[in-house]
Amino acid sequence: MSDNNHTITVIRNATVYTGELNEWFVGDVAISDDRVIAIGDCSHLYSDQDIDATGLTLAPGFIDVHTHDDLEVLRNPHMLCKVSQGVTTVIAGNCGISSVPYVADIEPVDPINLLGQKADFKHPNLADFRNAFERAKPSVNLAQLIGHTSLRAQVMNDLSKAASEQEITQMQSLLRTQMEQGALGLSTGLAYPNAKASSREEVNRLAKCVTPFEGVYTTHLRTEFQGIIDAMDEAFATAKQAKLPLIISHLKCAGIDNWGRAEEVLAHLEDKRQSQLACCDCYPYAASSSTLDLNQVTDSTEIYITWSETHPEMAEKSLRDIANNWQLTLMDAAKKLMPAGAVYHCMLEDDVKQFLSYENSMIGSDGLPCDPHPHPRLWGTFPRVLGHYAREQQTLSLALAIHKMTALPSSRFKLNNRGKIAKGYFADLVLFDANAIIDNASYQNPQAQADGIRCVWVNGKVSFIEGLDDLSITQFGRAGRFLART
C-alpha cells in the first residue's frame, strides 16, 4: 500500500508499446515517484490514482534527437511545443551550433543566431548551463551536444578560414572541458559558411577529443545536394578514425537534381554500417528550414521567407513574390533581405517516405523555436509521423514509428533507463489515441497544437493534459532533468 510519500498511479487497460521493436501488449503500467514500478497485470496493486486507458496507446515519452532547444528550455521552460507532441527528452546542440561554451563577448554568428540573441548566451561552459537548467526547471529532459561552429566562434576571428594549429588546440581544450562536464559528443554543420572552410584534420582532431568519453559524432553533412555520397564518406571517415558512433543529421536528398536518390543514399549507409556504428535522423516534411543561404537560392526551389532583419515587412512571403515586387533577380532580392530565415521546399515526397521507413533512422524535429514564423515541424513532427505517415499513408508501422522515437534513440545516445517501458525505468510516458493523433501545424499556421495526445508524464509527473493550456501545467510541476553523458 502507498504511504504519504509514495503515491502510486496505475494506467490500466492500455495498448502498451514498450519501445522495443514490435513489442506490445494490452495491460497496465504502474508508476511511483519517477519510476515505472510494474507492468502487465497490475490488478493486485493498490493505487492512489487509476487512469482507464481502454482504447488508448501508451508509449515511452518521445525523444526528439535533433533540436535547437538549447536556450528555449530556459526562455520558455513549459516547452509546450514539445510536450504537446509527447516529447519528454530533447537532444540539443545539433548542426555544429550550441549555446555552450560561450566565453567570448561576441554577437552570435550565422547560424548560431538561430538559438537566440547575444544576451541569451551567458554560459561559459556546460556546468553553468546545467545550473541554469536546474533553476529554470523545464518540462523536458535535455542532453547536450557541443557544436563545432560554436567552438570556432570562441577562438577564431575569421571563420571563413581553416583553423590554425593554435586555434585547434584551443578548441580541443574547450571541447574536453564540456565533455568532462557531461556533454554527449560533438556536432558539426559543415554546410554552413562559418564551418565550410574547416579542414578534415580540424574536424578529425576535435572528434578524437570525444573518444575517451565514449561519446558520439553527429553531423549536418558538408552537402545534402549532389555531392552527398562524398559528404557521407567524409563523415564516416571522421567517425571511424575517432572510433565514435556516427549519426547523420536530417538525412535528405536536397535539390531537384538530387531527387529520387534515397534508395542509393540508404544503400550506401547500410554498406558502411557493416563495418562501423552509424545511423541517421530525419523529419517528416519535404521542406527544410534555416537561415537564408545564398547558395540555395535557385529557380527550382520554392523559398519562403520567415524573417528578415533588414526588411521585416517581407516575412511570410515567398522570395519569388518579393523579387517580383522589388523588380530584382531572386539572388539580388535574397541579398537585400540578409540576414534572414527561410523555408526551402527542396525535397521529393517519395524520398522523405523512404528515409522515414528506414529501420535505422530516428525522428528529430529540427524545429527553430526562435523563428517568429517557424517551420511546422516545431509543433507537428511526432504526431505527423504517427498520424499522417503511420496511420493514413501506412509508410511505416506504428510499432516501428514508436521504436524510432524511443528505444532506438535511447540506445544510440546512451540515455540510461529511458526510451522503454520497463520496471525500474524512468516514468517518461505518453498516452495517445492512435486513431485520432494528427498534426495541425501547417506552413501557414505553424504554431498549432496536435490532436490526440491525451497525457504526458516526465519523470513520473504529469506535464501535459490535452485541453489544458500551458499555464495550467504549473499546478503539476515541471520535472525535466539534465541528462549528463554516463
N, C-alpha and C positions, 0 to 999 in steps of 0.2 A: 504494500500500500504506500502511496506517496506521502511525504511529510510536507511541512510548510515550505521547505527549501527546495524541494524537487517535485515540481508538478509534471505530470505525465499527460501527453496528448497522444491519442490514437486516431490515425486516419484509417477508416475502415472501408472495406469492400472496393478499394481502388484497383484499376488495372495498373500494376506496378511494373515499370521498366527499370531494371537495376542499373542500366548504363552499359553493362557488358553486352556485346553484340548478340541479338536475338534471345536475350534472357529476360523473360517477363512472366508474371503470374497475377491472378486476381486474389487479393487478400489485404492484409493490414500492415501498417508501419507505425511503430510506436517511437516517440521521441521524448527525451527528458533533458533538461538543460540544453547543451549544444550538440547532443549526440543522438544517433539512432540507437535505440536500446533493444528493439526486437522487430523481426519481420516475419510475414507469413500469417499464421492464425494467432491473433492476439486476443481471442475471446476470453481467455482466462485472466487477462491483465486488467487491473483496476486503472481507470483513467480519470483525470480531473476534467479533461475535455475530450469529447468524442466528435469526430467530423465524419459524416456519412459521405463518402466519395463514390457511391454507386454510379457507374456510367462515366466516371471521370478517370483521367490518366495521371498517375503520379510518377515523376521522373526526378533524377538528381537535378539540382539547380544548374542552369546552363553556364558554361564557361566561355566568355567572349575572348577568344585568343588574340584578336587583333583590334586594339583600341588606341585612342589618343586621349584617354581619360585621366592622364597624369595629374592635371591641375583641376579638372572638372570635379573630381571627388572632394576637393577642398572648397571649391566655389559653391557647388550645389550638391551637398552630401546626401540628399534624399535619392539622387540618381534615378529619378522616375523614368527617364528614357530607357534605363536598363532593367530595373526590377519589374516594370510593367510588361517586359518581354519574357520574364522568367530567368533573367541573368542574375546570378549570385556572385560571380567572380569575374574580374576583368584583368587581362594582361595588358599593361601599359608600356610605353617606351618603344613602340614599333617604328619601322621605316627610318631608323637612324636618328630619330628625334625623341628626346626625353627631357623632362624638366630638371633632372639632376644628371651630373653635377652642374651647378651654375655658380662659378666662383668669380667670373669676370663681370664687371658692371657695364654690360653692353645691351643694346637693343637685340631682341631675338631675330636672327636672320631667317630668311626663307629656307626651308619650310617649318623651322622651329616656331615661327609666329602663328602656326596653326593651333598651338597649345594655349596661347594667351598673350597678354600684354607684358611689357617689361616688368611692371610692378608685381606680376604674379610669380616671377622667377626669383625666389628668395631662399632657396635651399642649396647650400654649397655641396652637400653630399646626401647620400641616401638615409643616413641616420637622422638628419634634420628633417627630411621629408617624412620619414616614418613617425617622428614625434608629432608633426603637424597633422598627419593622417589620424593618429590616435586621439588627438584633441578634437578633430572635426567629426569623428565617429560616422563615417559614411555607411550607407545601407548595403554596400557591396564589399566583398573581399577584393584585394588588389595585390598583384605580383608585378614586379618592375624589371623591365629590360633597360639596358643603358645604350643610348643612341650614339653611333659613330659621329654623325654630324654635330651633335651637341658637344662631344669631346673636342672635335676640331675647332668649334667656335670659341672654346675656352682658352685655347693655346695658340691659335693662328690668327694673324692679321689679314691674310689674303687666302680665302677659302677656294679661290679659283685655281690654286696650285696644289701639287702633291706636297705632303708634309715633309719637313726636313728631319734629319736624324734626331735633333734635339726635340723637335715637336712630337715626334713619335714616342720618344722616351717619356715626355711629359704626359701624353695621353695614356700611355701604359700605366703610369703611376696613378693617375686619376681613376682609370678603369679598375685596377686592382683594389683600390680603396672601396669602390662601390660593390665589388664582388664580395669583399670581406664583410660588408655590411648587409649582405643578403640579396643582392641582385640575382636575377635568373640567368643573365647572359648578355651577349652583345647583339645589337640590331644594326643593320646598315640600310641606307636608302641611296644606293649608288646611281640611281637615275636622276637624282636632283642635282642642279647646278653646283650647290655648295659641297657636294661629295664626289661629283663626277671625276674630278681631277685626281682623286686619291689613287695611289698605285696599288697593285695587288700585294706588294710587300707590306705596305702600310696596314692594309686590312688584315693580312695574314698574321702580322706580329701582334695586332690587338686581339685577334681571335685566340692566339696562343696564351694570352693572359687569363682567359676563361677556363682553359684546360684543367689547371689544378683544382678548380672549384666544381668540376663536372657540370658545367652549365651548358647552355645551348647557343647556337648561332642562328639568328633569323635574318632574312634579307629581302628587301624590296629590290629585285634584280636590277642590274645595270640597264637593261632594257626589257620591256614586255612586248615589244614590237617585233620586227622581222628577225632581229638578231637574238631572239630569246634562247635558242639552244646553246649558243656560245655563252650567253649570260648565265644560264643554268650551270654550265660546265665550270665557269669561274667560281660559282657558289659551292659546288660540290668539292672543288679543289681546296678552297679555303677551309671548309669544314673538315675535310679529310686530313689535311696537314696538321690541323689543331686537335684532331681526334674528338671532334664535337658532333653531336646530332645536328642535322640541318633542318630548318623549317623555312620553306619558301613562302613569302607573304603574298596574299591575294593573287594566286596563280591565275593568269588570264592570257588570252591572245588578243592584244590590243591593236587597233587599226585595221581598216578594211582589207589591206593587203595580207593580213595575218589570219583572217577569219577561216575557220574550218580546220585549224591545226591542233585542236585539243587532243585528238587521239595520238598524234605524233609526240606532242609535249608530254602527255601522261606516260606513253611508252618509254620515253627517254628517262623520266623519273623512275619508273619501275625498274628499268635496266640498272640504273645506278644504285637503287635500293638493295640490289643483290649483294653489294659489297660495302655499303655504309648505311648508317641510320639516317633516313630522310623522309620528310613528309611535307605537306603544304597546308595552307588555309585558303578559303575562298569566300565570296559573298554572293547572295542570290539575286544579283542585278546585272543588267547588261550595260551599265554606265558606271564610270569611276568618278572620283571627286578629289580635288586637291587645290593647291594654288594654281593660278593661271600660268601655264608653261608655254612659252612661245614655240617651243619645239613640237608641241602637239596641235598647233593651230593649222588646220587644213580644211579644204572644201569638203572633204569626205566625212568629217565628223561633226555632228551637231554639238555645239558648245553653248552651255547655259551659264551665264554669269551670276554667281551667288552673292558677291560683294566686290566693291572696288573702293580703295582709299581715295583715289583721285576723283572718281565720278560715282559717288554712292547712289546717285539717282538712276544709274543704269543697272542696279541689282535687279535680279529676277527678270532679266531679258536675255534673249539669245544673242550671241555675238554677231550673227548674221544680220539681225534686225538693227543692232547698234551700229554696225558698219554701214548699212544702207542709210540709216538716219544721219550719220555723220558724213556720208558720201566718201568713205575711206575704204581701202582694202581691209580684209579680215586681219591681216598682220598689223597694219597701222592702227586699226581700232584697238586691237589687243594691247599694243604698246602704250596707247593712250590711257588704257584702263589700269595699267600696272601701278602698284601691286594689287592683285585681285584674286578672287577664288572662282572656281569653275566646276561644273559637272560635265563630263565628257561621255557622250553616247557613242562608245568606241568598240563595243563587243557584239558578237553574234550570240543570239539566244541559245542555239544548239551547243555552242562551246561552253556556255555557262552551265547548262544542264550536265554536260559530261564531267566538268570539274566538281559539281555538287555531288554527283552519284559515285565518284571515285572513292573507293573504300578507305584510302589513306589521306583524304582531305578533311580538315577540321573547319568549323564555321567561325568566321570572325566578321564583325560588322564594319570595321574601318570607319566608323562614324566620326564626324568632326563637330564636337559639341559647341565650339566657339563660333561656328559658321552661323550667321543670322538667318540664313535660309538653307539649312543642311540638306544633304542627300537623304532620301527617306530611309536609308539603311540604319541611320542612327536610332530610329524608333521602331523599325519594322523587320529587321533581319531574321530573328529566330522564329517568330510566328509565320513569316513568309515561307521559310523552309518547310515548316511543319504543315501549314495550311495549303499554300499555293502549290508547292513542289511535291510534297509527300502525299497529301490527300487528293488534291484536284488533278495535278499533272501526272502523279504516280512516277515521278522521276527517280525517286528512291523510297524505300520502305520507311515507315515511322520508326521502326527499331534502329535502322541504320542512321537515320537523321538524329535521333536522340544520342546514339553512341558517339557521333561526331561532335556533339555539343557537351559531352560529359566525360565518360571514362577514357576516350581517346586523348583529348587534350590534357586530362589529369595525368595520364602516364607520360605523355611527351614532355610536359613541363615539370614533372615530378612534384605534383601538388599532393602531398601526403594525406591520405584518408579523406579525399574529396573526389567528386565525379562519379560516385557509385552509391547506391542504396544498399548498405550492408551494416550489420551490427558493429558498433564501435566507430563508424564513420561520422563525420560532422553532418549535422542535420541542415544541409543546404538542399532545399526541395522546392519543386514547382508542381502545383496541381492545376491541370488544364483540361478543357473539353476538346478532345481530338477531333470531334465532328464540327466544331464551331471556330476553332482557332484560325485567325487570319490577320494579316497586316492591313492597316488602314492608311498608313503613311504613303503619300504619293509625291511626285516631283512638284506638284502644285501646292499640296498641303502636307509638308514633310513631318510636322510635329504632332501627328495624330497617334493616339494610343491604339494598340492592337485589341482585338476581341478574343475572348476565350481563355485568358489567363485568370484563373479563379483566386489563387492564393500562392504566395511565395514566402518561404522561410529561409532566413540566413542565420547560420549558427543557432538554429532552434528558435529564433524569434521571428514572428510574423512581420514581414517587411512590405508586403503589398497585398491588398484585397481588392478584387475587381469592384469598381463602382465608387471607391473612396479616393478622394484626391490626395495629393502628396502631404498636405497639412495634417490630414488625419493619421498619417503614418507615425507622427511623433508620439502618439499615445502608445505605440508598440515598442519604440526604442530602435535606434539604428545599431546594427550588430556586426557590421563588416569588420574584417581583420586584415592587417598587413601580412601577406604570406611571404616570408623570407625563404630563400632557397635553403633546402636542408641537405 
